[in-house]
Amino acid sequence: MRQGFRVIGHAVRAEPRIFAGAVLGSAVYGVMTVGSSWALGKATEEAVLPAFRDGHATTGALLTAVVLIVGVAVLKAGGVIARRVLAGIMQYRMQARSRRDVTRQYLRLPLAWHHRHPTGQLLSNAGSDVEAAWAPLAPLPMAVGVVVMLVTAAAAIVLVDPVLALIGFLIFPAIAALNLVYQRRLSPLVMKAQQLRAEVSEIAHESFDGALVVKTLGREDDEAARFQAKAGRLRDANIAVGRIRGMFDPLLEALPTLGVLAVLGFGSLRLSSGGVTAGELIQVAYLFTLLAFPIRALGWVLAELPRSVVGWTRVQAVLTATGSMEHGATRLGGSGGARIEARDVEYGYTPGVPVLTGVTFDVQPGRTVAVVGPTGSGKSTLTQLLVRLVDPDGGRVLLDGIDLRELARGEVSATAALVPQQTFLFDDTVRGNLTLGTGDGAVPDERIWAALRLAQAEGFVSALPKGLDTRIGERGATLSGGQRQRLALARALVREPRLLILDDATSSVDAQVEGRILRGLRDGSGGSTVVVVAYRMATIALADEVVYLEHGTVADRGTHERLLLRCPGYRDLVTAYEREEAERAALGEEARDDARDMEDLADEEVSA
């Protein structure tokens, strides 16, 4: 409960005016609820009883009665409206603030942190966990406001008969004990349910993301079964939570009624002994019925506290996560190609299992370097280090002689651009995808078309129905793989980076187009330094120098021709693709010869 009230206190401090307005509306409602009995009594004395006594009622008396009753009803309705509207505003503002905080934290945290946390959990943190954290804010103003009614009624009870008040007030320790048991029973169940929500979200995300794999392998039933099993566990967890809440709510509702029965039981004894009058006993019993609603309102808040604490704890785990990248204050100057250096760089995704070890090389400004190596040698990891998506465990990465960790926020992204293996396009127009983050109209069309020409994408973009303003669907679904890759490359080029890194970014593009792209980058990219992860010999041959990685280390470096002569591993790797293409061509020619032979044989049989 202490944790729950700390969460509520955080919201009250964040939105004090809205909370005060909601509580004021609730207080007006509470006072008018008690005042309605006074208004009815006053109307009875001033209008009803004189009418029975005298046979008629004066216009003034009737008007007074109407004004009293309607006035109380209007104030009561106004209090309800103010309470509900302001409570909703407070709740949704806190949810929006928490979602923004969680999203900003996601963006601040390094890629290494995201590798350790599944996407489904991150979606759950920003979704259901935030909603759970602020769920008590909806009934909170009512619960606080009707405390006025609770205190007023309790004071009236004490003034009428302290003995009966003491007996009736025993319900409050009973409520405290009931809530203690409830909190301890419910909290672990809610924690389990929230975790299962994240796991269900994770499975759903994987299934949607991997829809092509699932369908092509015919695994729909298996995925459905996997989702059903986890959803069944979530259902059982929610039922367990609902069962506890289903027991708590009726007991909480019953306690005020038990208090009224206790007051009537002991009050009858005091009535027979002359301790109270019949009117006083009825008055105390009626006042105890008024206590039922404030207690019920408090119960609504108490019922939401365990879920709120669990949601807040999970959100705070994100907001307090360590590992965010620190930035310096150094700014980069100059123009043209940038110089990039790696000095004894080491990195591993798992402690004790290095992916890169002692990697050292440099790329001079304006030159093109190909990074080549077998699968698992650390090429993609190296590209992430060069643009500081992750920081090395050891060694340094330098840009124009400055450690990336010493550069001010935004300097690396303003200087370097990475086009990764997996192309991601947004459900937006071509223009929106290319100018992403620069604002509407910030990049002239001439610059966009220049980037498209350099990426060999001008032709197919011009052929689209609306050109640059054509929407390309989620993840660029309306485009081919090669077209998506060329748009991703143009998106990087439109920023005119001084350092361009291509991580197998043209794998879906045919060899001729890829060659034109790389030649264009060398001749028309404004002198940018280019680092390209490549496999095809024709692509590698266009580079000024080659860095060959093997088992996470730089096994050799030099020109393509020299490495072919002196490095057997490099020679075997880069010629493997050419051999495969030659074998495919040979098999195709053999198949065509067989087909021609079959046609000739068929013609001879027809002639015979």
Secondary structure, DSSP 8 states (H G I E B T S, - for coil): -HHHHHHHHHHHHHSHHHHHHHHHHHHHHHHHHHHHHHHHHHHIIIIIHHHHHHSS--HHHHHHHHHHHHHHHHHHHHHHHHHHHHHHHHHHHHHHHHHHHHHHHHHHS-HHHHHTS-HHHHHHHHTHHHHHHTGGGTTHHHHHHTHHHHHHHHHHHHHH-HHHHHHHTTHHHHHHHHHHHHHHHHHHHHHHHHHHHHHHHHHHHHHHHTHHHHHHTT-HHHHHHHHHHHHHHHHHHHHHHHHHHHHHHHHHHHHHHHHHHHHHHHHHHHHHTTSS-HHHHHHHHHHHHHHHHHHHHHHHHHHHHHHHHHHHHHHHHHHT---------B-----S---EEEEEEEE-SBTTB-SEEEEEEEE-TT-EEEEE--TTSSHHHHHHHHTTSS--SEEEEEETTEEGGGB-TTHHHHHEEEE-SS----SSBHHHHHTTTS-TTSS-HHHHHHHHHHTT-HHHHHTSTTGGG-B--GGGTTS-HHHHHHHHHHHHHTT--SEEEEESTTTTS-HHHHHHHHHHHHHHSTT-EEEEE---HHHHHTSSEEEEEETTEEEEEE-HHHHHHH-HHHHHHHHHHHHHHHHHHHHHHHHHHHHHHHHHHHHHHHH-
